């Protein structure tokens, strides 16, 4: 709760690749990074988008051939159920290293996959999840669409914590809804390692008056299966590929509510990047100048309505059954 908050929290972004098609090995890798982060004194650790389960880069997922279908089968098998045994293991890691853990994960519900973010407190409690509401480009061939029933902001000992994934951060109405929930530590795991991403995150930090933590995977071609099983591009079927070539350059960053870059961006390789967040000290100073859902809003002329009900494709209803009460009268049950 806010009253129990310390003055600062040490936050760490993890910049690392998944072990594609091998979720147990990815969880082992996550634990190694968590251990290292805990040894640095980290209290909040944030992993990249799709870290558990992997990000579906490459040509295979745009291919409806038998190879493409087999790729999806393996990808589906690498995803996790929420709740499930992998979630239990992540919770145990959070408790073991006494950290608040936030991680991207590919969530499996039936035969549909979702790009999700999972939250755990330092006692090992699973807090909940955010499902990406808008997959980008070819992601829509692989991932389903979330809704605003899973856009939570959690009141933690370190501040109000939530997540917006990748190019969801370009959706101003979604950002506004998160600001309205009071988000203070804004986790933005992404697959965008482009030149403009730090500018986007700086804008979000200043617009929301919040700390922004944006982890990005760093991957080489060898972090994915080799051809011909897995094609990063169609040309790999015909030419020799470079297993050490960088296909995901990282660029993880932590930014203050004033737009100051506190850690990163780093494009050198895998690693941990850490900064101290003074939530109680710095956020009020930022909000003094600009509070987008407070004193700098105009609800008399501009307002937003958010549907936060779960959206499901099928609703089953039943006709009420008749029964007799003790007086012999029929009633619905």
NORBEL-V623400 format. One record per helix or strand of 3 or more residues. SS is the DSSP state (2 for helix, 1 for strand). FROM is the first residue (numbers start at 1). TO is the last residue. If there is no record, write none. Layout:
ss	from	to
SS	FROM	TO
SS	FROM	TO
//
This chain:
ss	from	to
2	2	4
1	9	15
2	23	39
1	44	46
2	60	62
2	66	78
2	85	97
1	100	109
1	112	120
1	126	131
2	137	141
2	148	150
1	153	156
1	159	163
2	166	170
2	172	180
1	185	187
2	197	208
1	211	214
1	218	220
2	221	223
2	234	237
1	246	249
1	252	255
1	261	266
1	271	277
2	279	289
1	322	324
1	330	332
//
